[in-house]
Amino acid sequence: MRAFISTPQPDTDAASSGTAVEVQDLHVTFPLYHGSARTLRRTLAAVTSKRFERDQQQRVVVQALRGISFSLKPGDRLGLVGGNGAGKTTLLRALAGIYEPVAGRVTVRGEINALLDTNLGMNADLTGRENISLRGLHAGLSPRRIRAVEADVQEFTDLGDFLDLPVRTYSSGMVVRLGFALATSIRPRVLLMDEWFLAGDTNFMLKAQGRLEQLVRQAEILVISTHQLDVVSAWCTRVFWMDQGTIRLQGTPAEVLPAYIGHEAGGSPTHPADTTLPVEV
């Protein structure tokens, strides 16, 4: 989709704030609980791969992130590129506090908003209106501000009386509309975005474009994971090429993207041995 090619710039008064992201030697691993069900050959192949090892309980674990370090300040727009399983979404979830590091440290100063999943933080047994209130309370908003968010979400989603029905009765499209409106109704200082926010029904995304660009513009720090390299070129000031849970190359879009595109055009895997036991992270 080519709707998101304009270049939303951060507000110019952000540089004086104390907002920051600091990541030091970050490691995230996931145990493979069903590893014993695999053949001995596949298990041994896994643990000899660079991304797999055995922990103290002798479980096979995948090293989703390995030794990631960087810092971000107001005005930084970081794009994460790389193939499926490179660690992009895992890094976003670690920054959001969803995944806990097994080693290293993540420090985020400033309000954070993670646009990662349509259902993130929603209770399907509650009504749309109740979910709005819960989101506002979790964000520490005053009752007056929660009412303003409710009015904003109601206008944007056009759900009408459905806002007073349980979310489990919604169609998938209605859930996306509510999730998008909730996720973008509260303005953060640090914005984390996975690429599902740049996809979906064309008519809906055209309606959402202005709202999303305003959110990006108001955020002091942006971290976005996407395969849409034109978005990275237009929105980002820095790029990390993620590969096998590490940062293979970092720099400006003009420095990183040509190298990444050239590698992808070649079609050869970076580490053939690491493809023995694929795990989506």
BAFI-3210 file (N, C-alpha, C; in Angstrom, 3 decimals, decimal comma, padded with zeros to 6 digits):
// residues 281
n [1|2|3|4|5|6|7|8|9|10|11|12|13|14|15|16|17|18|19|20|21|22|23|24|25|26|27|28|29|30|31|32|33|34|35|36|37|38|39|40|41|42|43|44|45|46|47|48|49|50|51|52|53|54|55|56|57|58|59|60|61|62|63|64|65|66|67|68|69|70|71|72|73|74|75|76|77|78|79|80|81|82|83|84|85|86|87|88|89|90|91|92|93|94|95|96|97|98|99|100|101|102|103|104|105|106|107|108|109|110|111|112|113|114|115|116|117|118|119|120|121|122|123|124|125|126|127|128|129|130|131|132|133|134|135|136|137|138|139|140|141|142|143|144|145|146|147|148|149|150|151|152|153|154|155|156|157|158|159|160|161|162|163|164|165|166|167|168|169|170|171|172|173|174|175|176|177|178|179|180|181|182|183|184|185|186|187|188|189|190|191|192|193|194|195|196|197|198|199|200|201|202|203|204|205|206|207|208|209|210|211|212|213|214|215|216|217|218|219|220|221|222|223|224|225|226|227|228|229|230|231|232|233|234|235|236|237|238|239|240|241|242|243|244|245|246|247|248|249|250|251|252|253|254|255|256|257|258|259|260|261|262|263|264|265|266|267|268|269|270|271|272|273|274|275|276|277|278|279|280|281]
n.u [000,843|000,480|-000,180|001,051|003,300|003,975|005,900|005,905|007,039|008,762|007,520|008,997|009,660|010,401|013,002|013,988|013,053|013,086|012,894|013,899|015,460|017,211|019,209|021,002|023,224|021,262|019,591|017,346|015,646|013,845|012,391|012,182|009,683|008,672|010,782|011,697|010,081|010,975|013,054|016,175|018,233|017,352|017,172|019,837|020,976|019,800|020,872|023,497|023,412|023,893|021,898|020,669|020,721|021,487|019,868|020,245|018,532|018,750|017,095|016,258|016,795|015,872|017,786|016,499|017,151|020,392|022,781|022,073|022,530|021,853|020,967|018,385|017,233|015,148|013,564|014,674|014,024|013,599|014,005|013,303|014,514|014,567|014,537|011,799|011,646|013,974|014,156|012,898|010,203|010,394|012,257|010,772|008,740|010,245|011,127|008,677|008,148|006,895|008,243|010,629|014,018|016,650|019,148|021,014|019,700|016,804|015,819|013,334|012,405|009,727|006,291|004,923|003,733|002,522|001,970|001,187|-000,510|-003,827|-005,561|-004,302|-004,323|-007,100|-010,243|-012,260|-014,705|-015,750|-017,502|-017,080|-016,992|-016,340|-013,804|-012,460|-012,506|-010,957|-008,488|-007,875|-007,698|-005,529|-003,568|-003,384|-005,112|-007,248|-010,740|-012,097|-010,399|-010,588|-013,235|-013,058|-011,366|-013,055|-015,124|-013,655|-012,818|-015,305|-016,286|-014,364|-014,407|-017,036|-018,823|-021,205|-024,060|-022,802|-020,650|-021,553|-021,821|-020,488|-017,068|-016,510|-018,614|-018,132|-017,330|-014,348|-013,326|-014,483|-013,241|-010,612|-010,918|-011,723|-009,487|-007,406|-008,265|-008,260|-005,551|-004,368|-005,410|-004,293|-001,670|001,671|005,072|007,061|006,841|006,049|005,864|004,467|004,321|001,712|000,025|000,299|-001,037|-003,933|-007,494|-008,069|-009,762|-010,235|-007,608|-006,968|-008,633|-007,478|-004,973|-004,252|-004,651|-002,793|-000,371|-000,360|-000,052|002,511|003,967|003,670|004,919|007,952|010,004|010,329|009,953|009,886|008,881|009,041|008,397|008,090|009,982|009,916|008,470|010,253|012,326|011,031|010,133|012,115|015,124|017,199|018,351|018,128|019,429|018,236|019,312|019,270|018,789|020,525|022,064|022,887|023,716|023,867|022,738|022,112|019,072|019,956|022,421|022,015|019,775|020,359|022,336|020,913|018,821|020,330|021,367|019,001|018,154|020,045|019,335|020,485|020,780|021,830|023,020|023,204|023,191|021,598|018,991|017,915|016,041|013,428|012,162|009,648|010,041]
n.v [-001,197|002,250|004,471|005,611|007,522|010,125|012,444|012,599|014,899|015,184|017,086|020,248|021,141|019,021|018,338|019,345|017,794|015,133|012,667|009,408|006,443|003,650|000,928|-001,784|-004,252|-006,286|-009,338|-011,806|-014,797|-017,762|-020,659|-023,874|-025,770|-028,066|-029,383|-031,980|-033,624|-033,631|-035,149|-036,749|-035,949|-033,449|-031,939|-031,920|-030,593|-028,139|-027,171|-026,785|-024,651|-021,099|-019,612|-021,216|-022,939|-024,750|-024,361|-023,963|-025,892|-027,745|-027,419|-026,815|-023,655|-020,735|-018,058|-015,159|-012,433|-011,025|-009,536|-006,765|-003,301|000,133|003,646|006,122|009,399|012,384|013,157|011,144|008,686|005,477|002,799|-000,637|-003,235|-006,341|-009,913|-012,308|-013,499|-012,292|-010,844|-008,438|-007,829|-008,992|-007,283|-004,893|-005,694|-006,197|-003,614|-002,536|-003,745|-006,178|-008,560|-009,994|-009,311|-011,777|-011,105|-008,054|-004,677|-002,608|000,674|003,062|006,333|008,374|008,591|005,692|004,104|001,264|000,090|-002,725|-004,953|-005,696|-006,584|-006,042|-005,565|-005,475|-006,609|-009,148|-009,819|-007,548|-004,469|-002,280|000,356|000,018|-001,064|001,138|002,828|001,286|001,310|004,021|004,362|002,702|004,162|006,266|008,440|011,270|011,352|013,206|013,354|010,725|010,645|012,344|010,843|008,672|009,900|010,621|008,097|006,954|008,611|008,213|005,420|004,909|003,066|003,192|001,947|-000,425|-000,013|-000,401|-003,085|-006,405|-006,939|-009,401|-009,911|-008,518|-008,051|-009,058|-006,847|-004,729|-005,049|-004,432|-001,714|-000,620|-001,353|000,013|002,698|002,929|002,478|004,670|006,858|007,969|010,105|009,405|009,817|008,098|006,056|002,903|000,791|-001,796|-003,406|-004,091|-001,988|-000,555|-001,823|-003,540|-003,069|-001,072|001,233|001,754|002,284|004,561|006,369|006,234|007,265|010,053|010,282|008,477|009,544|011,957|011,041|009,904|012,206|013,693|012,134|011,880|010,052|007,467|004,049|001,734|-001,254|-002,704|-004,062|-002,384|-000,530|001,995|003,437|003,411|004,932|007,400|008,085|007,605|008,337|006,798|003,423|-000,009|-002,959|-005,948|-009,205|-012,589|-012,176|-010,153|-006,867|-006,341|-004,292|-000,767|002,636|005,578|005,747|005,964|004,749|002,136|000,843|000,369|-001,661|-003,665|-004,165|-005,055|-007,428|-008,901|-009,146|-010,858|-013,269|-015,265|-017,083|-015,674|-017,163|-020,280|-022,588|-021,893|-022,191|-024,616|-025,265|-023,545|-020,750|-018,538|-015,269]
n.w [000,000|-000,756|000,704|002,924|002,568|002,944|004,953|008,175|010,487|013,650|016,461|017,038|019,575|021,124|021,758|024,159|026,225|028,742|027,605|026,650|025,326|026,342|025,717|026,841|026,140|025,515|025,923|024,889|025,332|024,299|025,573|024,017|024,463|023,386|022,368|022,941|021,512|018,964|016,454|017,306|015,642|014,613|016,941|017,863|015,719|016,110|018,563|017,882|016,238|015,817|017,050|018,896|022,015|025,051|028,190|031,804|032,729|030,828|028,662|025,248|023,926|022,094|020,984|020,826|020,808|020,788|022,555|022,112|021,841|022,185|022,000|022,186|021,471|021,872|018,812|017,334|014,877|014,458|012,283|011,863|009,999|008,157|007,645|008,148|011,462|012,250|014,587|014,977|015,866|018,375|019,597|019,676|021,450|023,716|024,300|024,946|027,312|027,368|026,879|028,991|029,603|029,591|030,117|030,399|029,950|029,689|029,391|029,510|029,263|029,716|028,549|027,024|024,079|022,527|019,441|018,571|018,435|017,536|019,512|021,847|025,247|025,375|026,645|025,735|026,812|027,887|027,187|024,329|025,223|027,924|027,659|026,646|028,887|030,666|029,342|029,512|032,316|032,850|031,592|033,267|033,053|033,697|034,788|033,161|030,913|030,040|029,216|027,047|025,375|024,930|023,449|021,196|020,182|019,666|017,635|015,610|015,069|014,379|015,464|016,788|018,479|019,006|020,648|023,188|023,455|024,144|023,215|022,085|020,425|018,156|014,670|012,827|011,475|012,906|015,365|014,675|014,006|016,483|018,057|016,737|017,035|019,846|020,390|019,207|020,422|022,646|023,238|023,038|024,323|023,538|020,828|019,701|016,942|015,090|011,858|011,173|011,502|009,225|007,268|005,856|005,327|002,511|002,339|005,049|005,951|004,520|005,764|008,258|007,903|008,277|011,025|012,084|011,150|012,497|015,104|014,932|014,355|016,720|018,617|020,436|020,165|017,837|017,069|014,595|013,018|009,901|006,620|004,548|002,754|001,640|003,477|005,629|004,490|004,219|006,798|008,767|010,649|011,433|010,885|011,663|010,522|011,141|011,963|012,555|015,297|015,994|015,499|012,356|010,653|010,991|010,645|008,654|006,614|003,938|004,069|005,044|003,781|000,935|001,149|002,477|000,640|-001,527|-000,460|-000,061|-002,693|-003,654|-002,556|-001,010|002,031|005,173|007,261|006,600|008,207|010,330|009,598|010,131|012,136|012,082|013,819|014,560|015,558]
ca.u [000,000|001,314|-000,805|001,862|004,584|004,314|006,959|005,555|008,218|008,472|007,368|010,325|009,948|010,629|014,401|014,333|012,458|013,953|012,535|015,052|015,448|018,570|019,254|022,379|023,548|019,978|019,438|016,027|015,588|012,586|012,578|011,387|009,179|008,375|012,000|011,882|009,263|011,666|014,037|017,477|019,032|016,938|017,514|021,269|021,236|019,356|021,754|024,772|023,197|024,291|020,767|020,097|021,626|020,796|019,948|020,666|017,621|019,001|016,100|016,720|016,229|016,260|018,258|015,754|017,982|021,724|023,719|021,609|022,787|021,689|020,241|017,583|016,910|014,053|013,807|015,119|013,031|014,358|013,346|013,857|014,287|015,148|013,622|010,979|012,458|015,239|014,136|012,344|009,045|010,878|012,853|009,671|008,050|011,145|011,056|007,361|008,040|006,131|009,235|011,637|015,362|017,371|020,376|020,992|018,745|016,042|015,329|012,527|011,963|008,638|005,137|005,150|002,555|002,969|000,995|001,738|-001,523|-005,168|-006,246|-003,434|-004,927|-008,555|-010,956|-013,355|-015,976|-016,222|-017,989|-016,109|-016,897|-015,612|-012,400|-011,927|-012,274|-009,830|-007,263|-007,605|-007,249|-004,175|-002,664|-003,370|-005,859|-008,314|-012,070|-012,411|-009,634|-011,150|-014,458|-012,629|-010,898|-014,246|-015,783|-012,778|-012,897|-016,650|-016,401|-013,481|-014,775|-018,397|-019,414|-022,564|-024,518|-021,933|-019,732|-022,162|-021,907|-019,182|-016,186|-016,554|-019,681|-017,719|-016,661|-012,910|-013,104|-014,856|-012,197|-009,473|-011,232|-011,669|-008,113|-006,628|-008,675|-007,774|-004,093|-003,917|-006,151|-003,457|-000,436|002,835|006,374|007,785|005,875|006,529|004,872|004,703|003,846|000,306|-000,669|000,439|-001,706|-005,337|-008,460|-007,602|-010,630|-010,000|-006,297|-007,001|-009,234|-006,582|-003,665|-004,004|-004,588|-001,535|000,735|-000,357|000,523|003,948|004,533|003,670|005,836|009,324|010,838|009,589|010,619|008,931|009,326|008,238|009,022|007,857|011,199|009,630|008,078|011,495|013,032|010,310|009,857|013,150|016,442|018,154|017,857|018,839|019,192|018,238|019,624|019,576|018,742|021,541|022,075|023,924|024,215|023,066|023,135|020,996|018,429|020,778|023,558|021,637|018,800|020,947|023,002|019,875|018,149|021,262|021,431|017,746|018,108|020,912|018,545|021,204|020,628|023,021|023,623|022,431|023,030|020,598|017,657|017,531|014,857|012,922|011,283|009,206|010,162]
ca.v [000,000|003,443|005,630|006,178|007,937|011,466|012,392|013,337|015,298|015,370|018,455|020,826|021,446|017,776|018,100|019,782|016,912|014,090|011,398|008,667|004,977|003,128|-000,533|-002,197|-005,684|-006,967|-010,727|-012,402|-016,177|-018,477|-022,115|-024,692|-026,783|-029,302|-029,847|-033,410|-034,347|-033,650|-036,214|-036,426|-035,241|-032,052|-031,270|-031,677|-029,541|-026,868|-026,652|-026,380|-023,412|-019,929|-019,038|-022,185|-023,419|-025,380|-023,580|-024,720|-027,027|-028,580|-027,188|-026,088|-022,312|-019,921|-016,725|-014,247|-011,224|-011,338|-008,436|-005,531|-002,071|001,399|004,683|007,013|010,671|013,039|013,423|009,930|007,823|004,259|001,766|-001,984|-004,033|-007,674|-010,985|-012,889|-014,191|-011,596|-010,301|-007,081|-007,756|-009,291|-006,063|-003,984|-006,187|-005,988|-002,178|-002,271|-004,411|-007,413|-009,612|-009,647|-009,757|-012,726|-010,385|-006,697|-003,744|-001,689|001,830|003,976|007,511|009,016|007,760|004,812|003,496|000,185|-000,317|-004,026|-005,974|-005,103|-007,011|-005,810|-004,853|-005,475|-007,740|-009,435|-009,960|-006,219|-003,679|-001,353|001,538|-000,372|-001,199|002,501|003,301|000,564|001,807|005,331|004,196|002,144|005,239|007,286|009,619|011,750|011,040|014,130|012,955|009,455|010,968|012,899|009,710|007,912|010,620|010,535|006,729|006,740|009,323|007,630|004,050|004,864|001,807|003,434|001,195|-001,566|000,313|-000,869|-004,542|-007,047|-006,952|-010,728|-009,935|-007,689|-008,655|-008,811|-005,471|-003,836|-005,156|-003,662|-000,288|-000,249|-001,467|001,111|003,953|002,930|002,572|005,973|007,939|008,522|010,578|009,045|010,391|007,032|005,302|001,649|000,437|-002,927|-003,036|-004,358|-000,706|000,016|-002,723|-003,728|-002,610|000,181|002,358|002,073|002,871|005,927|007,153|006,227|007,808|011,327|010,052|007,817|010,475|012,926|010,368|009,805|013,553|014,174|011,319|012,377|008,955|006,449|002,811|001,054|-002,444|-002,837|-004,499|-001,341|000,263|003,389|004,046|003,629|006,057|008,652|008,388|007,283|008,967|005,717|002,100|-001,208|-004,190|-007,044|-010,497|-013,642|-011,664|-009,129|-005,750|-006,618|-003,018|000,381|003,913|006,300|004,963|005,958|003,861|000,757|000,223|-000,236|-002,919|-004,651|-004,508|-005,860|-008,765|-009,592|-009,460|-012,004|-014,444|-016,292|-016,888|-015,175|-018,284|-021,445|-023,576|-021,446|-022,412|-026,001|-025,329|-022,171|-020,298|-017,169|-014,425]
ca.w [000,000|-000,924|001,329|003,989|002,033|003,403|005,952|009,387|011,253|015,064|016,945|017,231|020,978|021,859|022,079|025,499|027,222|029,260|026,984|026,142|025,337|026,476|025,718|027,111|026,065|025,693|025,489|025,111|024,853|024,457|025,626|023,107|025,384|022,675|021,718|023,126|020,554|017,679|016,321|017,891|014,645|014,521|018,194|017,870|014,738|016,689|019,603|017,311|015,518|016,593|017,777|019,809|023,042|026,180|029,415|032,979|032,860|029,650|027,625|024,068|023,884|020,948|021,352|019,963|020,720|021,316|022,751|021,466|022,593|021,472|022,739|021,362|022,102|021,158|017,407|016,654|014,239|014,185|011,508|011,978|008,799|008,234|007,276|009,202|012,451|012,515|015,941|014,980|016,759|019,721|020,134|020,010|022,648|024,851|024,621|025,535|028,599|027,245|027,061|029,999|029,209|030,440|030,455|029,871|030,546|028,842|030,142|028,706|030,007|028,988|028,281|025,894|023,461|021,656|018,433|018,213|018,237|017,616|020,733|022,988|026,356|025,326|027,228|024,799|027,532|028,238|026,058|023,765|026,088|029,132|027,281|026,551|030,252|031,224|028,723|030,081|033,699|032,807|031,173|034,305|032,624|034,567|034,259|032,071|029,741|029,568|028,460|025,765|024,578|024,536|022,364|020,037|019,649|019,129|016,358|014,601|014,715|013,859|015,902|017,259|019,640|019,262|021,741|024,436|023,398|024,377|022,052|021,464|019,422|017,022|013,532|012,863|011,050|013,998|016,380|014,176|014,126|017,895|018,521|016,163|017,661|021,221|020,402|018,713|021,086|023,708|022,616|023,841|023,980|022,840|020,037|019,123|015,936|014,211|010,539|010,887|011,466|007,891|006,333|006,134|004,350|001,908|002,724|006,453|006,139|004,022|006,842|009,407|007,569|008,949|012,468|012,396|010,905|013,591|016,263|014,685|014,429|018,100|019,415|020,451|019,677|017,102|016,648|013,732|012,294|008,683|005,374|003,556|002,824|001,325|004,754|006,372|003,873|004,429|008,195|009,746|010,617|011,664|010,505|012,082|009,764|012,098|011,349|013,516|016,662|016,233|014,561|011,361|010,137|011,419|010,060|008,055|005,558|002,723|004,276|005,361|002,884|-000,270|001,505|002,782|-000,617|-002,306|000,133|-000,337|-004,121|-003,888|-002,234|-000,258|003,473|005,854|007,967|006,199|009,286|011,285|009,070|010,371|012,979|012,053|014,903|014,305|016,745]
c.u [000,878|000,746|000,134|003,249|004,901|005,266|006,576|006,793|007,847|008,304|008,727|010,663|010,268|012,047|014,761|013,801|013,479|013,657|013,785|014,764|016,894|018,501|020,715|022,487|022,309|020,011|018,033|016,056|014,211|012,870|011,664|010,884|008,891|009,607|012,192|011,095|009,926|012,644|015,354|018,323|018,669|017,296|019,000|021,653|020,864|020,381|023,136|024,641|023,548|023,148|020,163|021,157|020,809|020,960|020,330|019,783|017,730|017,868|016,777|016,025|016,719|016,671|017,625|016,493|019,304|022,582|023,348|021,877|022,574|020,989|019,526|017,255|015,761|014,446|014,258|013,917|013,774|013,504|014,073|013,505|014,996|014,108|012,773|011,859|013,762|015,311|013,494|011,180|009,448|011,496|011,775|008,990|008,941|011,139|009,748|007,193|007,245|007,042|010,294|013,002|015,884|018,717|020,292|019,885|018,089|015,506|014,603|012,059|010,926|007,501|005,347|003,828|003,053|001,840|001,467|000,677|-002,891|-005,851|-005,451|-004,147|-006,439|-009,120|-012,198|-014,694|-016,542|-016,717|-016,870|-015,908|-016,124|-014,122|-011,734|-011,588|-011,068|-008,510|-006,879|-007,100|-005,825|-003,152|-002,610|-004,124|-006,921|-009,666|-012,466|-011,681|-010,154|-012,423|-014,119|-012,126|-012,084|-014,970|-014,976|-012,873|-014,257|-016,816|-015,577|-013,963|-016,147|-019,079|-020,822|-022,892|-023,650|-020,936|-020,257|-022,397|-020,533|-018,373|-016,211|-017,664|-019,307|-017,213|-015,167|-012,587|-013,433|-013,811|-010,972|-009,720|-011,152|-010,238|-007,242|-006,964|-008,176|-006,263|-003,603|-004,607|-005,341|-002,094|000,761|004,049|007,219|006,759|006,561|005,462|005,319|003,931|002,386|-000,498|-000,567|-000,255|-003,186|-006,210|-008,088|-008,432|-010,397|-008,660|-006,211|-007,597|-008,266|-005,283|-003,343|-003,846|-003,254|-000,355|000,800|000,266|002,038|004,615|004,652|004,600|007,243|010,301|009,932|010,491|009,595|009,594|008,431|009,078|008,852|009,018|010,972|009,155|009,315|012,246|012,373|010,235|011,094|014,442|017,549|017,510|018,754|018,447|019,355|018,473|020,017|019,677|019,792|021,338|023,219|024,544|023,298|023,628|021,907|020,316|019,273|021,966|023,140|020,769|019,414|021,643|021,985|019,163|019,043|021,363|020,168|017,645|018,972|020,261|019,257|021,054|021,935|023,781|022,837|022,212|021,937|019,188|017,158|016,219|014,237|011,976|010,925|009,290|009,696]
c.v [001,247|004,670|006,349|006,556|009,390|011,349|013,210|013,630|015,484|016,836|019,006|021,098|020,196|017,659|018,474|018,843|015,892|012,734|010,716|007,174|004,515|001,605|-000,952|-003,715|-006,557|-008,379|-011,198|-013,804|-016,765|-019,973|-022,815|-025,893|-028,109|-029,841|-031,351|-034,230|-034,417|-034,814|-035,763|-035,622|-033,767|-031,297|-030,956|-030,599|-028,184|-026,320|-026,312|-025,124|-022,234|-019,371|-019,996|-022,669|-024,176|-024,506|-024,488|-025,939|-027,987|-028,504|-026,515|-024,731|-021,606|-018,552|-015,719|-012,935|-011,513|-010,076|-007,141|-004,337|-000,862|002,391|005,588|008,260|011,318|013,438|012,204|009,157|006,595|003,253|000,444|-002,760|-005,369|-008,706|-011,437|-013,689|-013,506|-011,017|-008,933|-006,943|-008,071|-008,054|-005,055|-004,411|-006,076|-004,522|-001,836|-002,902|-005,697|-008,625|-009,134|-010,145|-010,842|-012,137|-009,010|-005,871|-002,886|-000,571|002,753|005,108|008,247|008,051|006,963|004,268|002,479|-000,223|-001,647|-005,046|-005,336|-005,425|-006,706|-004,973|-004,816|-006,748|-007,985|-009,562|-008,616|-005,500|-002,801|-000,158|001,222|-000,554|000,154|003,034|002,612|001,070|003,172|005,257|003,653|003,211|006,373|008,559|009,988|011,361|011,945|013,724|011,642|009,707|011,540|011,797|008,891|008,579|010,540|009,162|006,476|007,403|008,640|006,265|003,954|003,545|001,975|002,637|-000,012|-001,278|-000,183|-002,376|-005,143|-007,130|-008,312|-010,844|-009,164|-008,559|-008,348|-007,380|-004,473|-003,864|-004,350|-002,172|000,175|-000,290|-000,338|002,428|004,048|003,161|003,956|007,143|008,626|008,856|010,265|009,902|009,392|006,153|004,096|001,134|-000,770|-002,698|-003,375|-003,061|-000,039|-000,841|-002,802|-003,199|-001,217|001,371|002,768|002,770|004,280|006,854|007,294|006,975|009,091|011,163|009,444|008,766|011,548|012,317|010,266|011,164|014,016|013,369|011,905|011,339|007,930|005,252|002,014|-000,130|-002,623|-003,390|-003,450|-000,340|001,715|004,136|004,348|004,834|007,385|009,055|008,381|008,068|007,947|004,398|001,033|-002,338|-005,341|-008,365|-011,480|-013,102|-010,630|-007,971|-005,975|-005,323|-001,914|001,656|004,641|005,401|004,868|005,012|002,391|000,118|-000,336|-001,569|-004,016|-005,109|-005,390|-007,279|-009,554|-009,986|-010,664|-013,318|-015,514|-016,045|-016,466|-016,305|-019,533|-022,436|-023,190|-021,673|-023,821|-026,103|-023,946|-021,892|-018,858|-016,370|-013,047]
c.w [000,000|-000,231|002,278|003,487|002,364|004,588|007,180|010,221|012,720|015,408|017,350|018,694|021,794|022,386|023,510|026,576|027,699|028,672|026,421|026,181|025,383|026,595|025,848|027,111|026,283|025,100|025,846|024,530|025,108|024,530|024,630|023,902|024,706|021,965|021,827|022,119|019,187|017,625|016,915|016,915|014,597|015,799|018,258|016,875|015,300|017,661|019,064|016,476|016,424|017,433|018,793|020,785|024,078|027,421|030,581|033,229|031,673|028,626|026,437|024,043|022,626|021,460|020,398|019,762|021,401|021,355|022,056|022,375|021,692|022,396|021,749|022,160|021,327|019,744|016,629|016,127|013,740|013,426|011,664|010,714|008,968|007,882|008,441|010,154|012,786|013,914|016,049|015,976|018,191|020,360|020,513|021,315|023,888|025,271|025,321|026,903|028,562|027,436|028,042|029,549|030,148|030,843|029,814|030,492|029,475|029,728|029,190|029,609|029,172|028,745|026,997|025,381|022,444|020,715|017,849|017,840|018,404|018,934|021,991|024,046|026,351|025,944|026,394|025,489|027,972|026,993|025,515|024,664|027,365|028,837|027,135|027,938|030,886|030,648|029,307|031,509|033,737|032,435|032,188|033,943|033,649|033,977|033,088|030,788|029,170|028,768|027,097|024,828|024,077|023,373|021,080|019,381|019,017|017,764|015,268|014,135|014,066|014,226|016,464|018,504|019,952|020,376|023,084|024,438|023,667|023,091|021,350|020,428|018,166|015,875|013,623|012,454|012,138|015,107|015,966|014,340|015,579|018,413|018,012|016,858|019,096|021,273|020,015|019,413|022,171|023,126|023,496|023,500|023,202|022,146|019,414|018,161|015,123|012,920|010,273|010,858|010,102|006,839|006,689|005,015|003,834|002,358|004,171|006,636|005,574|005,074|008,012|009,159|008,327|010,446|012,867|012,210|011,990|014,846|016,127|014,865|015,883|019,007|019,333|019,912|019,009|016,837|015,858|013,042|011,076|007,541|004,271|003,622|002,432|002,565|005,592|005,813|004,200|005,895|009,089|009,532|010,827|011,260|011,116|011,144|010,751|011,371|012,440|014,946|017,006|015,256|013,586|010,845|010,648|010,816|009,559|007,029|004,298|002,845|004,375|004,285|001,603|000,013|001,771|001,508|-001,481|-001,783|-000,191|-001,800|-004,454|-003,559|-001,447|001,228|004,119|006,541|007,631|007,329|010,244|010,799|009,343|011,128|013,052|013,189|014,627|015,574|016,389]
res [m|r|a|f|i|s|t|p|q|p|d|t|d|a|a|s|s|g|t|a|v|e|v|q|d|l|h|v|t|f|p|l|y|h|g|s|a|r|t|l|r|r|t|l|a|a|v|t|s|k|r|f|e|r|d|q|q|q|r|v|v|v|q|a|l|r|g|i|s|f|s|l|k|p|g|d|r|l|g|l|v|g|g|n|g|a|g|k|t|t|l|l|r|a|l|a|g|i|y|e|p|v|a|g|r|v|t|v|r|g|e|i|n|a|l|l|d|t|n|l|g|m|n|a|d|l|t|g|r|e|n|i|s|l|r|g|l|h|a|g|l|s|p|r|r|i|r|a|v|e|a|d|v|q|e|f|t|d|l|g|d|f|l|d|l|p|v|r|t|y|s|s|g|m|v|v|r|l|g|f|a|l|a|t|s|i|r|p|r|v|l|l|m|d|e|w|f|l|a|g|d|t|n|f|m|l|k|a|q|g|r|l|e|q|l|v|r|q|a|e|i|l|v|i|s|t|h|q|l|d|v|v|s|a|w|c|t|r|v|f|w|m|d|q|g|t|i|r|l|q|g|t|p|a|e|v|l|p|a|y|i|g|h|e|a|g|g|s|p|t|h|p|a|d|t|t|l|p|v|e|v]
***
